[in-house]
Amino acid sequence: MFKRPLRARPKRASKPDTGLQPGHRFEGEVRDLSSDGQGVVAHPEGRVFFVPGVWLGERGLFEVTGLKGRMGFARVISLSEKSVLRRAPPCPHHGFTSDSCGGCPWLFMDYREQLRNKEQHVQRMLQPLNATLALSPIWASPEELGYRNRAQLKSDGKRLGFVAGSSRDLAEVSDCLVLNTKNRQTLTDLRARLPNPAWKPGRSKQWTSLDIDDDIDAAQVSVNERRPFRQGNSAQNQRMREWVRAKVLQIPTSSPVLELFAGSGNFTEVLVGAAYESICAVDSFGPAIEDLQARSLPGVTGLCSNLDRDDSAAELEAQLSRAKLLLLDPPREGLKNIGDYLHRAPHLNTIIYISCNLATLCRDLQAAMEHKFELQEVQPLDLFPQTPHIEALTVLKRSI
């Protein structure tokens, strides 16, 4: 049988080698800051690189450390033009190498400049919503350092510290300047227990976790045991509570309230103090709701429900059908199915949404606006100085 000869496949034209491989160096300018606080630097050939430890407008020599699709990652070799607002980081563990703590990436920058950038970032994020008029000036933290009331330490049984700035490695620390006095002492006391075989991770783990806060000391710390959630800056949390109180006092206390992501009752206490008669406080973490129920707060019903589920609104149908005020303080993922919640809440007049992630907040605000809610106020707050983190307090009202 005659067989047709196979045709050789034409060779694809090979892409030109631009030389953009790890180790390649280039000069550039920081033209923006990303949402996670890294500098955005364009390579002369067009690819965008993310660089930690730099600020807007600085110029320098950078070295490629990795590539991912159309973007890349780089580190600073030297800076030819530095911001005049740079400062010497007061912490010896600050940095962006594999043995440096990654907890305070903006420690090298003047605090007022940090606040200015955060306020501008909120404004940019809100712009697509046409809601810039609702934005108030950011609230600074009373303390730049020594404010942190909780933390999660990592240990391999021999060392104790935090995750490194440029990897998933453990960076050992002897002290932490953002911890408050009680927690700094707990860190010192825990370090005195090294080496500790009980803190050694399992075979598939890099480390164990040791959660601390200023309600416990070193003797009460347990391995891989999650502590109840609380806002990490006590002074700023108090300001948030005062803000919430001012908003809820403008609403009749007979209005049924649905509170989502209530935790152990941080804002539930505010509602109770304002004399609200009917409060349904919901959280996904059972122990938190158990703690809340054990306090027997007047007018409060605690409910454990998995708020991460796509059908979570259906489970809360009865509570949504009567709610007039919705108060929520979700984790970074936000409330992705907020539209389903609002569809099931015909009597809802007011939403108070507290967010730790501007991206998911804006997504959820857009969904609420599509359900005829108007954004009336946005109050940014600096919960974690020396980081790009921004907390936002918002109020939405149903349009008539």
C-alpha positions in Angstrom: 0.0 0.0 0.0 1.2 3.4 -0.9 1.8 5.7 2.0 1.8 9.4 1.7 5.0 10.7 3.1 4.6 12.7 6.3 5.1 16.4 5.9 7.5 18.0 8.2 5.8 20.5 10.5 6.9 24.0 9.9 9.0 25.3 12.7 7.5 28.0 14.8 9.4 31.2 14.8 11.3 31.4 18.0 10.7 34.4 20.2 13.6 36.7 20.4 15.6 36.3 23.6 15.2 39.6 25.4 17.6 38.6 28.1 14.9 39.1 30.8 16.0 36.2 33.0 16.7 36.1 36.7 19.9 38.0 37.3 19.3 40.5 34.4 19.8 44.1 35.6 18.1 47.2 34.3 17.5 50.8 35.3 14.1 52.2 35.9 11.8 54.4 37.8 9.0 53.5 40.4 5.9 54.8 38.6 3.3 53.4 41.1 2.7 51.3 44.2 0.8 48.1 44.0 -2.1 47.2 46.4 0.4 45.1 48.4 2.8 48.0 48.7 5.5 47.0 46.2 6.9 49.4 43.7 5.8 49.2 40.1 8.8 49.5 37.7 8.7 49.3 33.9 11.6 47.6 32.1 12.8 49.6 29.1 11.3 46.8 26.9 7.9 47.2 28.5 7.5 44.4 31.0 6.3 45.5 34.4 8.2 44.4 37.5 7.2 44.5 41.1 9.9 45.6 43.5 9.7 45.7 47.4 11.4 48.4 49.4 11.0 51.3 47.0 8.7 54.3 46.8 7.0 56.3 44.2 9.3 58.4 42.1 12.5 56.7 43.1 15.0 55.6 40.4 17.6 52.9 40.5 19.2 49.7 39.3 17.1 46.6 39.7 17.8 42.9 39.3 15.2 40.4 37.9 14.4 37.7 40.5 11.5 36.0 38.7 9.1 36.1 35.8 5.3 35.3 35.7 3.5 35.8 32.4 3.7 39.4 31.3 5.0 40.6 34.6 8.0 40.0 36.8 9.7 40.5 40.1 12.9 42.3 40.9 15.0 43.5 43.8 16.9 46.8 44.4 20.6 46.8 43.7 21.1 50.5 44.2 19.0 53.7 44.1 20.3 56.7 42.2 17.3 58.9 43.3 15.8 58.4 46.7 12.6 59.9 48.2 13.5 62.7 50.6 11.0 61.1 53.0 12.9 57.8 53.4 14.1 57.0 56.9 16.4 54.4 58.5 14.2 51.5 59.7 14.4 51.3 63.5 14.0 47.5 63.4 17.1 45.2 62.8 14.9 42.5 61.3 13.4 44.7 58.6 14.2 43.9 55.0 13.3 41.9 51.9 15.7 39.0 51.9 15.0 35.4 52.8 16.1 35.9 56.4 14.3 39.3 56.9 10.9 39.7 58.6 8.3 40.7 56.0 5.8 42.1 58.6 6.5 45.8 58.1 7.3 46.5 54.4 6.8 50.3 54.7 9.0 50.8 57.8 11.5 52.6 55.7 9.1 55.4 54.9 7.9 58.5 56.8 4.5 57.8 58.4 2.7 60.8 57.0 3.8 59.8 53.6 2.4 56.3 54.2 -1.0 57.9 55.1 -1.0 60.2 52.1 -0.4 57.2 49.8 -3.2 55.1 51.5 -5.7 58.0 51.2 -4.9 58.4 47.5 -5.2 54.6 47.0 -8.7 54.6 48.5 -9.6 57.5 46.2 -8.4 55.7 43.1 -10.2 52.5 44.0 -13.5 54.4 44.6 -13.3 56.3 41.4 -15.1 53.7 39.2 -18.0 53.9 41.6 -18.3 57.7 41.2 -18.2 57.9 45.0 -15.2 60.1 45.6 -17.4 62.7 47.3 -18.2 60.2 50.1 -14.5 59.9 51.1 -13.3 61.3 54.4 -9.6 61.9 55.3 -7.9 58.8 56.7 -7.6 58.4 60.4 -4.0 58.0 61.5 -3.0 55.5 64.2 -2.1 57.2 67.5 1.0 55.0 67.6 3.2 54.1 64.7 4.9 51.3 66.8 3.9 49.3 69.8 0.3 49.1 68.8 -0.2 45.4 67.9 -2.3 43.5 70.4 -2.0 40.1 68.7 0.3 38.2 66.4 0.9 34.8 65.0 4.5 33.6 65.5 6.1 30.7 63.6 8.5 28.1 64.9 10.4 25.1 63.7 11.3 24.1 67.3 14.7 25.7 67.1 13.8 29.2 65.9 10.9 31.7 66.5 9.8 34.5 64.2 7.7 35.5 61.3 7.6 34.7 57.6 10.4 36.2 55.6 9.9 39.2 53.3 10.7 37.5 50.0 10.0 33.8 50.5 8.0 31.4 52.6 11.0 30.9 54.9 11.1 31.4 58.6 12.8 34.7 59.7 14.0 34.5 63.3 13.4 37.7 65.4 14.7 38.7 68.8 12.1 41.4 69.2 9.2 43.0 67.4 8.7 46.8 67.6 5.1 46.8 66.5 4.0 44.5 69.3 2.6 46.2 72.4 4.4 45.9 75.7 2.6 42.7 76.9 3.2 40.9 73.6 6.8 41.9 73.4 7.3 40.3 76.8 5.5 37.2 75.7 7.8 36.9 72.7 10.8 37.2 75.0 9.4 34.5 77.3 8.7 32.2 74.4 12.2 32.6 73.0 13.6 31.5 76.4 11.9 28.2 75.8 13.9 27.4 72.7 14.8 24.8 71.6 11.4 23.2 72.1 10.6 19.8 70.5 6.9 20.5 71.1 7.0 23.3 68.5 8.6 21.1 65.8 6.3 20.9 62.8 5.2 17.6 61.1 6.8 16.2 58.1 4.6 18.1 55.6 4.9 21.4 57.4 7.5 24.1 57.4 6.6 25.4 60.9 4.1 25.5 63.7 2.0 28.5 64.6 2.0 30.2 68.0 -0.8 32.7 68.4 -0.3 35.4 71.0 -2.4 38.3 72.2 -2.5 40.6 75.3 -5.1 38.4 77.0 -2.6 35.6 77.5 1.0 35.1 78.5 3.7 32.6 77.3 2.5 29.8 79.6 -1.0 29.9 78.0 0.2 29.8 74.4 -0.7 26.6 72.5 0.7 25.1 69.3 -1.5 25.6 66.2 -4.4 26.8 68.2 -6.3 29.7 66.7 -7.1 32.6 69.1 -10.5 34.4 68.8 -10.3 37.1 66.1 -9.9 40.7 67.3 -8.9 43.9 65.5 -5.1 44.1 65.9 -4.9 47.8 67.0 -6.8 48.5 70.2 -6.8 52.2 69.9 -8.0 52.2 66.3 -10.6 49.5 67.1 -12.0 51.8 69.8 -12.3 54.5 67.2 -14.1 52.1 64.9 -16.5 51.2 67.6 -17.2 54.9 68.3 -17.8 55.5 64.6 -20.2 52.5 64.4 -22.1 53.8 67.5 -22.5 57.3 65.9 -24.0 55.7 62.8 -26.4 53.2 64.6 -27.7 55.9 66.9 -29.2 57.6 63.8 -31.4 54.6 63.2 -34.5 53.6 65.3 -33.4 50.9 67.8 -36.6 48.9 67.1 -35.1 48.1 63.7 -34.1 44.4 63.5 -30.3 44.0 62.9 -28.5 41.2 61.1 -24.7 41.3 61.9 -22.5 39.1 59.8 -19.0 38.0 60.7 -19.8 39.1 64.3 -16.9 37.1 65.9 -17.0 37.3 69.7 -19.1 40.5 69.6 -16.8 43.4 69.0 -19.5 45.4 67.2 -22.4 43.5 68.8 -21.5 45.2 72.0 -21.9 48.6 70.3 -25.4 47.6 69.1 -26.3 46.4 72.6 -25.0 49.6 74.1 -27.2 51.6 71.7 -30.2 49.6 73.0 -31.1 47.7 69.9 -33.9 45.3 70.7 -33.3 42.5 68.2 -29.8 41.6 67.0 -29.0 38.3 65.2 -25.2 37.9 65.3 -23.8 35.4 62.8 -20.3 34.0 62.4 -18.7 31.0 60.7 -16.4 30.2 63.7 -18.3 28.2 66.2 -16.1 29.0 69.3 -16.6 32.7 68.7 -20.4 32.3 68.7 -20.2 30.1 71.8 -18.3 32.9 73.6 -20.9 35.4 72.4 -23.8 33.4 73.5 -22.2 32.7 76.9 -22.3 36.4 77.6 -26.1 36.6 77.4 -26.1 40.1 75.9 -29.7 41.5 75.9 -31.5 41.2 72.6 -28.7 39.2 71.0 -29.2 35.8 69.3 -26.0 34.1 68.2 -26.0 31.9 65.1 -23.2 29.8 63.6 -23.4 29.6 59.8 -20.9 29.1 57.1 -20.9 32.5 55.5 -18.4 31.3 52.8 -20.9 29.1 51.2 -22.5 30.2 47.9 -25.9 29.4 49.3 -25.3 31.0 52.7 -28.0 33.7 52.2 -30.7 31.0 51.8 -29.9 29.6 55.2 -30.5 33.1 56.7 -33.7 33.7 54.8 -35.8 34.3 57.9 -33.3 36.8 59.4 -32.9 38.6 56.1 -36.6 38.9 55.5 -37.0 41.1 58.6 -33.7 42.9 58.9 -33.6 46.7 58.5 -29.9 47.2 59.3 -27.1 45.0 58.0 -23.7 45.3 59.8 -20.8 43.3 58.4 -17.1 43.0 59.0 -15.9 40.2 56.7 -12.4 38.8 56.1 -10.4 39.8 53.1 -12.7 37.7 50.8 -15.6 40.0 51.5 -19.2 38.8 51.0 -19.0 37.6 47.4 -22.7 36.7 47.2 -23.9 40.0 48.8 -26.4 40.4 45.9 -28.2 37.3 47.0 -28.4 38.6 50.6 -29.9 41.9 49.4 -32.4 40.2 47.2 -33.7 38.4 50.2 -33.9 41.5 52.4 -36.8 43.6 51.2 -37.0 45.8 54.3 -33.3 46.6 54.6 -32.6 50.3 54.7 -29.0 50.7 55.9 -25.8 48.7 55.4 -22.7 49.4 57.5 -19.8 47.6 55.8 -16.4 47.4 57.5 -13.6 46.1 55.2 -10.0 45.1 55.3 -9.7 44.7 51.5 -10.4 47.5 49.2 -10.7 45.3 46.1 -13.5 43.0 47.5 -15.1 46.0 49.2 -15.5 47.9 45.9 -16.8 44.7 44.3 -19.4 44.4 47.0 -20.3 48.1 47.0 -20.9 47.9 43.3 -23.3 45.0 43.9 -25.1 46.9 46.6 -25.5 49.9 44.3 -27.0 47.7 41.7 -29.6 46.8 44.3 -30.5 50.5 44.7 -28.3 51.3 47.6 -26.3 54.6 47.6 -22.8 54.9 49.1 -23.0 57.8 51.5 -19.8 57.6 53.5 -16.3 56.1 53.3 -14.0 56.5 56.3 -10.5 55.1 55.8 -8.6 54.1 58.9 -4.9 53.1 59.4 -5.2 49.9 61.4 -1.6 48.7 60.7 1.0 51.4 60.3 4.2 50.4 58.4 2.1 48.2 56.1 0.0 48.9 53.0 -3.1 47.6 54.8 -6.1 49.9 54.8 -9.3 49.5 56.8 -12.5 51.2 55.4 -15.7 52.0 57.2 -18.7 52.6 54.8 -22.4 53.4 55.0 -24.9 52.7 52.3 -28.6 53.7 52.3 -31.4 52.3 50.1 -32.4 55.0 47.6 -36.1 55.9 47.6 
